[in-house]
Amino acid sequence: NVAETIDMMRAQGVKVVKEPTEKPWGQIVAYVADPDGHYIEICTSID
């Protein structure tokens, strides 16, 4: 679950760059930043 993962990461101090959003094809995608500022995508699989 992307929303739960983002909430857990936020609680641990991770910077959330983009909240979970649903793409037109149904995938849920969110972005966080690592300590160096690199973006990491957290997403559901595409079935």
N, C-alpha and C positions, 0 to 999 in steps of 0.2 A: 504494500500500500504506500504510494508515493507521499500522500499527505501525512501519514503517521511517521514516515521516515524523516520528512522535512521538519516536523514538530520535534522529533527526538534530536535531530542535528542542531536545531535552533536552541533547544534547551542546553546543549553542550557548548554553546557559544559560536557555532558555525554561522558565517554570514550567508543569508539567503538572498540570492541575486534576483530570482524570479519565482514567485509562488507557483504551486501546481496549477496548470491549465490543461484543458482538453483540446487536443488538436482535431481538425476536421475529420481525420481518419480514426478517431477514437482513442488515441494514445494519450496518457497523462504524462506531462513533462514539467520538470522544475529544474532550477539551476542553483548551485551553491558555489562559493569561492573557497579555495584552499588558502593556507596562510600566505602563499606567494601571489595570490590574486588570480590564479588560474581557475577558469570555470569548470565545474563538474556537473554533468547532466545526470539527473535521477529520473528514471522513466519506467513505465510499464512496457511489457513486451508487445510486439505487434503480432497478433495471431492471424 
